[in-house]
Amino acid sequence: MTRHEEEKLRSMREILLIAIQREEEAYQFYIGARQCARTPVEEEMFTRLAAQEQQHKKTLETQLAEINAQLEIDRALSYDI
């Protein structure tokens, strides 16, 4: 892997870390909003929205794990044996 490719992966990693944090914040927002729901329909809507944020976060965490694995593989291959 070239230095440019490694820098790109590291940049993507940072973006994913920020996105994961934002998904967590959105999840917390919808959970809080659910507590303020005035009707069962509103409560269900906020529950669904919170669940969607959890799924988004899980997807991003999977992508982050793949990037971390690639960086680890490249780091291991870069050592002279």
N, C-alpha and C positions, 0 to 999 in steps of 0.2 A: 504494500500500500504506500502510495506517495504521501509526502508530508501534507500536500494540499487536501488529499482525500481524508487523512486523519483529522486535519483541522475542520473539515466539513462535518465529519461525524461528531466531533466535540461540540461544534456549534449546534448541530441538530440535537445533541444530548441536552444542552442548556435550554433550548427552546422547549423540548419535551418536559424538562423539570418545571419550567414556568407554567406550561399548559396543565400539568398534573396538579400543581398547586391551585390554579384557577378552577379546575374541575372540582377540587375538594371544597373550595370556597363557595362555588355555585351549589354544591350539594348541601352544605351547611345553611346557605340562604334558603333553599327550598324546604329544608326540614324546619327551619324557624318560621317560614311562611305558613307551613302546614299547621303549626300551633295556633296561628291566627285565623285559620279558615273559619268561615261562618256557616258553611254548609258541607254536607258530606261530599258533594260534587267538587267543591273547592279543595277539600282535604285529599280526595283521590287524585286530583290534578297535580297537586304539589307532591304527593307521594310518587306519582309516575315520573314527574320531572326530576325529582331527587334520584330515582332509580336510573334514569337515563344518564345523569351526571356520573353515577357510580360506574356505569358501563363504559362511558367515555374514558374515565380515569383508568379503568382496567385495560382498555385498548392501548392507551398511551403508555402505561407501565409495561405492557408486552413489547411495544416498539422500543422503549428505553432499554429493556433487558437485551433485546437483539443487538442494539448498538453497543451496549456495554460488552456483550460477548464478542462482538467483532473487534472492538478495541483491545480486549484481552488477548484474543488470538493473534492479532497483529503485534502486540507487545511481546508475546512469547516467541513469535517467529523472528522478531528483530534481534534477539540475542544471538550472539555468536557462540556456537558450541564447540 
